Amino acid sequence: MIAGRSANELACDYRPVVTQLATLTELREVDQKDFAKHGLTKEKLQEMLRKMLIIRKFEEKVEELFLVKGLLIGPSHLYLGQESVAVGAIMALQRDDLTITTYRGHGHALAKDVPANLCMAELFGKSTGNCKGLGGSMHVAIYPKTGSLYATAIVGSGIPITAGVGLGLKQKRSKQIAAAFFGDGACNTGAFHEGMNLVALWKLPVLLFCENNQYAMSTPVKLAVSSPSIAERARSYGMDTILVNGNDVVAMYVATKSAAERARNESTPIFLECLTYKMKGHGVYDRGEYRPKDEVAKWLERDPIITFKKRLLDQKVLTTTEIDQLETATQQEIEDSVKFAMAGSPLPFDRIMSYVYME
Amino acid sequence: MIRDPDVILLGEEIGVFNGVYKVTRGLLDEFGPERVRDTPISEAAIAGAAVGLALAGMKPVAEIMYMDFLPICMDQLCTQAAKMRFMSGGQLNVPMVLRTQYSLGRQHGSQHSQFTPAWFLQVPGMKVVLPSDPRDAKGLLKASIRDPNPVLFVESGLLYRTKGLVPEEEYTIPLGEAAAKKKGNDITIVAVSRMVNESLAAATKLDADGISAEVVDLRTIQPFDLETIAESVKRTSHLVVACDDVKRGGIGAEISASVTETCFDYLDAPITRVACPDTPIPFSPQLEQQYMPNADCVIKAVKQVLGK
């Protein structure tokens, strides 16, 4: 529900909904009044903020390493401004639930407890990275140890894979669920549609998070998506759909918690369209100059971290001192991760053949 | 499937219909709809779901009805499955089998006949297996299912009706190992799939002509057993490669290049490839017969190489 309107209603007049978000206050008020009602203890809320800060600082550091220090190379797609989607969702999942994400995956990786050290070393291409330096930025979210199962650089390809993971979990009578994260761009690919049909047809225990940050590279949703909304595409596959304010970490948490419970207990897929926005461009070098300045300014006001901090202070969950401590600790963790990364070295070249096949 | 409850089948028409070529006959009845899953027409999702199943700890055996449909799932096979182990620094592996067949020789026309395993020679991380007879089919399929890597298992539609001795007991045939199906001294014929049988027929006729041909069935083209080929070529000094793909850039091209690089001093003549012409496959039955290589083409190539 958003401001008293159902997702069904909202899905039908999508573009007006996007402009309606201009008055985000009404969205912010949904379910925010009582944290306790949703099992959000101080510890949990603090952890939410900590995780978002880790992601924010990691991404800012990555940006600096690319653009200022010239120490990183290759494509990198920052999650700045979307931290609430990954953190809210992943904190509402169980630790052994399996996530499948994309090349814009640093946020999901860190939210799913992939150590920042390993992520940073991976970006530097060192053998101490979680993918031994063989994957890089686009695959940093591959760390099955914590359930961060896969990250793909091919738009849309994660949805059929998630169908398979969900089917495997169902087959094994596991209590785990699979969760895919993808963008608005994925919703026009063939693989997306084939996967959507399959998860709904076979009633798979799967959550599908469409992070609609309203641009696929420089292409705005209204120039790519034929239907009035993405959410209604999910409904057309017979899937239950939730439309969420992605910039509200608590809304993401609450929506995911209820969706995950249903997926887990009823073995049914749920589609969540999470409205959000990139603070910067598509990749680290992209200035995003194709976006109207007033639109960018409007969304920067909805910065998920700034707004969450304010709410935590207003509702007296945390003090300014506690927040400052979190800031310092997370910043230190990121600085340490850079030191760790720079101290490592790449794999010896003759070792790479051994990673092609499993013996 | 009896041995390992994690083996799960998915594909179009494999269950209720028993498989379009009856390869999966009876499996739905025996193992039920959860393990033998009829899918919609969604090749990308079939392949993608197989990848996901493998990541979740299952042993999927997915079927793509015709090799011509593989391009629809190339992303899942080549960019996802084949690369996952490498890109993840060894954290992931994808124990999936993707079975497919090619209908060259059955008048199915250009879009339902093609034989393109050579495409996958450009995809490190994928294994490509081609059985040429019933006995090998059982051993190679079992080995493929047990292999922790993604395996493309290519069956010849024309060979579906061939009968041969299949031992009842449990056995596997190692992937990446070629086998000399006939020993000989004068020339080596390396072949895969249907062309193994044509080559064996050719070799029988060549025996009568006093030419002793050795027929090596590659069985796996990726990784392929260069050692066995080289050992044979070093003895015979002559090589013909016979496959059902178009000549340009086909399986024969890779084998020719590899053997030339490693066995040049042992070769008494250039290597010759027996393959299809570089055109799509014509429907017309008479044209198709002329299009496909057969025992006579192999004989002709052998005699040419031997200068006879």
Boltz contact constraints between the chains, C-beta under 6 A:
constraints:
  - contact:
      token1: [A, 131]
      token2: [B, 88]
      max_distance: 6.0
  - contact:
      token1: [A, 131]
      token2: [B, 89]
      max_distance: 6.0
  - contact:
      token1: [A, 132]
      token2: [B, 89]
      max_distance: 6.0
  - contact:
      token1: [A, 134]
      token2: [B, 86]
      max_distance: 6.0
  - contact:
      token1: [A, 134]
      token2: [B, 87]
      max_distance: 6.0
  - contact:
      token1: [A, 134]
      token2: [B, 89]
      max_distance: 6.0
  - contact:
      token1: [A, 135]
      token2: [B, 87]
      max_distance: 6.0
  - contact:
      token1: [A, 139]
      token2: [B, 87]
      max_distance: 6.0
  - contact:
      token1: [A, 142]
      token2: [B, 88]
      max_distance: 6.0
  - contact:
      token1: [A, 142]
      token2: [B, 91]
      max_distance: 6.0
  - contact:
      token1: [A, 144]
      token2: [B, 91]
      max_distance: 6.0
  - contact:
      token1: [A, 149]
      token2: [B, 55]
      max_distance: 6.0
  - contact:
      token1: [A, 154]
      token2: [B, 75]
      max_distance: 6.0
  - contact:
      token1: [A, 154]
      token2: [B, 79]
      max_distance: 6.0
  - contact:
      token1: [A, 157]
      token2: [B, 75]
      max_distance: 6.0
  - contact:
      token1: [A, 157]
      token2: [B, 80]
      max_distance: 6.0
  - contact:
      token1: [A, 160]
      token2: [B, 44]
      max_distance: 6.0
  - contact:
      token1: [A, 160]
      token2: [B, 45]
      max_distance: 6.0
  - contact:
      token1: [A, 160]
      token2: [B, 48]
      max_distance: 6.0
  - contact:
      token1: [A, 160]
      token2: [B, 49]
      max_distance: 6.0
  - contact:
      token1: [A, 161]
      token2: [B, 48]
      max_distance: 6.0
  - contact:
      token1: [A, 161]
      token2: [B, 51]
      max_distance: 6.0
  - contact:
      token1: [A, 161]
      token2: [B, 52]
      max_distance: 6.0
  - contact:
      token1: [A, 163]
      token2: [B, 49]
      max_distance: 6.0
  - contact:
      token1: [A, 164]
      token2: [B, 49]
      max_distance: 6.0
  - contact:
      token1: [A, 164]
      token2: [B, 51]
      max_distance: 6.0
  - contact:
      token1: [A, 164]
      token2: [B, 52]
      max_distance: 6.0
  - contact:
      token1: [A, 164]
      token2: [B, 53]
      max_distance: 6.0
  - contact:
      token1: [A, 165]
      token2: [B, 52]
      max_distance: 6.0
  - contact:
      token1: [A, 165]
      token2: [B, 55]
      max_distance: 6.0
  - contact:
      token1: [A, 165]
      token2: [B, 56]
      max_distance: 6.0
  - contact:
      token1: [A, 167]
      token2: [B, 53]
      max_distance: 6.0
  - contact:
      token1: [A, 168]
      token2: [B, 53]
      max_distance: 6.0
  - contact:
      token1: [A, 168]
      token2: [B, 56]
      max_distance: 6.0
  - contact:
      token1: [A, 168]
      token2: [B, 58]
      max_distance: 6.0
  - contact:
      token1: [A, 169]
      token2: [B, 56]
      max_distance: 6.0
  - contact:
      token1: [A, 190]
      token2: [B, 44]
      max_distance: 6.0
  - contact:
      token1: [A, 191]
      token2: [B, 44]
      max_distance: 6.0
  - contact:
      token1: [A, 194]
      token2: [B, 42]
      max_distance: 6.0
  - contact:
      token1: [A, 194]
      token2: [B, 44]
      max_distance: 6.0
  - contact:
      token1: [A, 194]
      token2: [B, 45]
      max_distance: 6.0
  - contact:
      token1: [A, 195]
      token2: [B, 45]
      max_distance: 6.0
  - contact:
      token1: [A, 198]
      token2: [B, 45]
      max_distance: 6.0
  - contact:
      token1: [A, 355]
      token2: [B, 86]
      max_distance: 6.0
  - contact:
      token1: [A, 355]
      token2: [B, 90]
      max_distance: 6.0
  - contact:
      token1: [A, 356]
      token2: [B, 86]
      max_distance: 6.0
  - contact:
      token1: [A, 356]
      token2: [B, 124]
      max_distance: 6.0
  - contact:
      token1: [A, 356]
      token2: [B, 125]
      max_distance: 6.0
  - contact:
      token1: [A, 357]
      token2: [B, 149]
      max_distance: 6.0
  - contact:
      token1: [A, 358]
      token2: [B, 85]
      max_distance: 6.0
  - contact:
      token1: [A, 358]
      token2: [B, 93]
      max_distance: 6.0
  - contact:
      token1: [A, 358]
      token2: [B, 148]
      max_distance: 6.0
  - contact:
      token1: [A, 358]
      token2: [B, 149]
      max_distance: 6.0
